[in-house]
């Protein structure tokens, strides 16, 4: 994993778990396979900009915070309301 991916990988996993979502639920929201989303969290592949923007909107953080922010940045400043409701109706337990 490259150094500039460390924050993104950690932030994706932290935010997904914080919102109690499974990888499968987030992948379905992004319209990608679960394994593809898993690669994003592990740093094996980088999401395209469009997917990053969707993830930032889903989790209610800025794109800058999602990609470069530290853990304290994820929860410190008032952020836009997460768009979690759109995928929580049928969500399985977090993986």
Phi and psi in degrees as GROMACS dihedral restraints (atoms count N, CA, C in turn):
[ dihedral_restraints ]
;  ai    aj    ak    al  type     phi  dphi    fc
    3     4     5     6     1   -73.9    20    10
    4     5     6     7     1   155.0    20    10
    6     7     8     9     1   -58.2    20    10
    7     8     9    10     1   -39.8    20    10
    9    10    11    12     1   -73.0    20    10
   10    11    12    13     1    -8.9    20    10
   12    13    14    15     1   -90.6    20    10
   13    14    15    16     1   -14.6    20    10
   15    16    17    18     1   -57.3    20    10
   16    17    18    19     1   -47.5    20    10
   18    19    20    21     1   -64.4    20    10
   19    20    21    22     1   -44.8    20    10
   21    22    23    24     1   -60.5    20    10
   22    23    24    25     1   -49.6    20    10
   24    25    26    27     1   -58.6    20    10
   25    26    27    28     1   -49.6    20    10
   27    28    29    30     1   -63.5    20    10
   28    29    30    31     1   -41.2    20    10
   30    31    32    33     1   -67.6    20    10
   31    32    33    34     1   -39.4    20    10
   33    34    35    36     1   -60.7    20    10
   34    35    36    37     1   -47.3    20    10
   36    37    38    39     1   -66.1    20    10
   37    38    39    40     1   -44.3    20    10
   39    40    41    42     1   -61.8    20    10
   40    41    42    43     1   -46.8    20    10
   42    43    44    45     1   -67.7    20    10
   43    44    45    46     1   -39.4    20    10
   45    46    47    48     1   -62.2    20    10
   46    47    48    49     1   -46.0    20    10
   48    49    50    51     1   -67.8    20    10
   49    50    51    52     1   -39.5    20    10
   51    52    53    54     1   -57.7    20    10
   52    53    54    55     1   -40.2    20    10
   54    55    56    57     1   -88.3    20    10
   55    56    57    58     1     5.3    20    10
   57    58    59    60     1    56.5    20    10
   58    59    60    61     1    47.0    20    10
   60    61    62    63     1  -110.0    20    10
   61    62    63    64     1   148.9    20    10
   63    64    65    66     1   -86.3    20    10
   64    65    66    67     1   161.1    20    10
   66    67    68    69     1   -60.1    20    10
   67    68    69    70     1   -36.9    20    10
   69    70    71    72     1   -61.9    20    10
   70    71    72    73     1   -41.8    20    10
   72    73    74    75     1   -66.1    20    10
   73    74    75    76     1   -43.4    20    10
   75    76    77    78     1   -67.4    20    10
   76    77    78    79     1   -40.9    20    10
   78    79    80    81     1   -61.3    20    10
   79    80    81    82     1   -41.5    20    10
   81    82    83    84     1   -63.2    20    10
   82    83    84    85     1   -40.5    20    10
   84    85    86    87     1   -60.3    20    10
   85    86    87    88     1   -41.0    20    10
   87    88    89    90     1   -80.7    20    10
   88    89    90    91     1   -10.6    20    10
   90    91    92    93     1    61.4    20    10
   91    92    93    94     1    47.8    20    10
   93    94    95    96     1  -132.0    20    10
   94    95    96    97     1   165.4    20    10
   96    97    98    99     1   -67.6    20    10
   97    98    99   100     1   153.2    20    10
   99   100   101   102     1   -59.3    20    10
  100   101   102   103     1   -37.3    20    10
  102   103   104   105     1   -64.7    20    10
  103   104   105   106     1   -33.8    20    10
  105   106   107   108     1   -64.7    20    10
  106   107   108   109     1   -45.0    20    10
  108   109   110   111     1   -64.4    20    10
  109   110   111   112     1   -38.3    20    10
  111   112   113   114     1   -59.1    20    10
  112   113   114   115     1   -39.6    20    10
  114   115   116   117     1   -60.8    20    10
  115   116   117   118     1   -38.4    20    10
  117   118   119   120     1   -61.3    20    10
  118   119   120   121     1   -45.2    20    10
  120   121   122   123     1   -68.3    20    10
  121   122   123   124     1   -30.9    20    10
  123   124   125   126     1   -87.1    20    10
  124   125   126   127     1   -13.6    20    10
  126   127   128   129     1    83.8    20    10
  127   128   129   130     1    11.7    20    10
  129   130   131   132     1   -75.2    20    10
  130   131   132   133     1   -22.3    20    10
  132   133   134   135     1  -151.5    20    10
  133   134   135   136     1   151.8    20    10
  135   136   137   138     1  -100.6    20    10
  136   137   138   139     1   134.6    20    10
  138   139   140   141     1   -68.1    20    10
  139   140   141   142     1   145.3    20    10
  141   142   143   144     1   -64.3    20    10
  142   143   144   145     1   160.1    20    10
  144   145   146   147     1   -54.1    20    10
  145   146   147   148     1   -41.6    20    10
  147   148   149   150     1   -60.2    20    10
  148   149   150   151     1   -41.2    20    10
  150   151   152   153     1   -69.4    20    10
  151   152   153   154     1   -37.6    20    10
  153   154   155   156     1   -61.2    20    10
  154   155   156   157     1   -42.7    20    10
  156   157   158   159     1   -63.2    20    10
  157   158   159   160     1   -40.8    20    10
  159   160   161   162     1   -63.9    20    10
  160   161   162   163     1   -41.2    20    10
  162   163   164   165     1   -65.2    20    10
  163   164   165   166     1   -42.9    20    10
  165   166   167   168     1   -60.8    20    10
  166   167   168   169     1   -43.2    20    10
  168   169   170   171     1   -65.9    20    10
  169   170   171   172     1   -44.1    20    10
  171   172   173   174     1   -56.7    20    10
  172   173   174   175     1   -46.5    20    10
  174   175   176   177     1   -88.7    20    10
  175   176   177   178     1    -5.1    20    10
  177   178   179   180     1    72.5    20    10
  178   179   180   181     1    35.5    20    10
  180   181   182   183     1  -126.6    20    10
  181   182   183   184     1   163.5    20    10
  183   184   185   186     1   -74.5    20    10
  184   185   186   187     1   157.3    20    10
  186   187   188   189     1   -60.4    20    10
  187   188   189   190     1   -40.4    20    10
  189   190   191   192     1   -60.2    20    10
  190   191   192   193     1   -45.0    20    10
  192   193   194   195     1   -65.6    20    10
  193   194   195   196     1   -41.6    20    10
  195   196   197   198     1   -59.3    20    10
  196   197   198   199     1   -44.4    20    10
  198   199   200   201     1   -83.9    20    10
  199   200   201   202     1   -40.5    20    10
  201   202   203   204     1  -116.1    20    10
  202   203   204   205     1   -10.8    20    10
  204   205   206   207     1   -72.8    20    10
  205   206   207   208     1   149.6    20    10
  207   208   209   210     1   -82.6    20    10
  208   209   210   211     1   172.2    20    10
  210   211   212   213     1   -58.0    20    10
  211   212   213   214     1   -38.7    20    10
  213   214   215   216     1   -65.7    20    10
  214   215   216   217     1   -28.9    20    10
  216   217   218   219     1   -68.4    20    10
  217   218   219   220     1   -29.0    20    10
  219   220   221   222     1   -65.6    20    10
  220   221   222   223     1   -29.4    20    10
  222   223   224   225     1  -125.7    20    10
  223   224   225   226     1     5.2    20    10
  225   226   227   228     1   -87.4    20    10
  226   227   228   229     1   -45.5    20    10
  228   229   230   231     1   -99.5    20    10
  229   230   231   232     1   150.9    20    10
  231   232   233   234     1   -58.6    20    10
  232   233   234   235     1   126.7    20    10
  234   235   236   237     1  -114.9    20    10
  235   236   237   238     1   164.9    20    10
  237   238   239   240     1   -58.5    20    10
  238   239   240   241     1   154.0    20    10
  240   241   242   243     1   -63.2    20    10
  241   242   243   244     1   129.0    20    10
  243   244   245   246     1   -60.2    20    10
  244   245   246   247     1   151.1    20    10
  246   247   248   249     1   -97.3    20    10
  247   248   249   250     1    37.7    20    10
  249   250   251   252     1   -69.4    20    10
  250   251   252   253     1   -32.5    20    10
  252   253   254   255     1   -54.9    20    10
  253   254   255   256     1   -28.0    20    10
  255   256   257   258     1   -68.7    20    10
  256   257   258   259     1   -16.1    20    10
  258   259   260   261     1  -127.5    20    10
  259   260   261   262     1     4.1    20    10
  261   262   263   264     1   -90.0    20    10
  262   263   264   265     1   -11.0    20    10
  264   265   266   267     1   -60.3    20    10
  265   266   267   268     1   -39.2    20    10
  267   268   269   270     1  -119.0    20    10
  268   269   270   271     1    25.8    20    10
  270   271   272   273     1   -72.6    20    10
  271   272   273   274     1   134.4    20    10
  273   274   275   276     1   -79.4    20    10
  274   275   276   277     1   169.0    20    10
  276   277   278   279     1   -62.0    20    10
  277   278   279   280     1   150.2    20    10
  279   280   281   282     1   -61.3    20    10
  280   281   282   283     1   143.1    20    10
